[in-house]
Amino acid sequence: MGIKFYAHFLVEQPQPRGLEEFRGVVELDGQPRPNKGMKEATRIIARNFGRAQQDVKVLQWARLH
């Protein structure tokens, strides 16, 4: 069973799309590493979009209860 989070983030996409904004619920297969916060969110989102971490900026990240 996955763990659900609310995420609001920006992803720099290749041209011609450029910067795209996303927000909504994301579901993870496991528990993120403790005390990593936004850095962990950025790593996970970048991996899922096939982008480098520097291409992702997380604006909000919160676990849903």
Buried (B, 14 or more C-beta within 10 A) or exposed (E): EEEEBEBBBBBBEEEEEEEEEBEEEBEBEEEBEEEEEEEBBBBBBBEEBEBEEEBBBBEEBEEEE
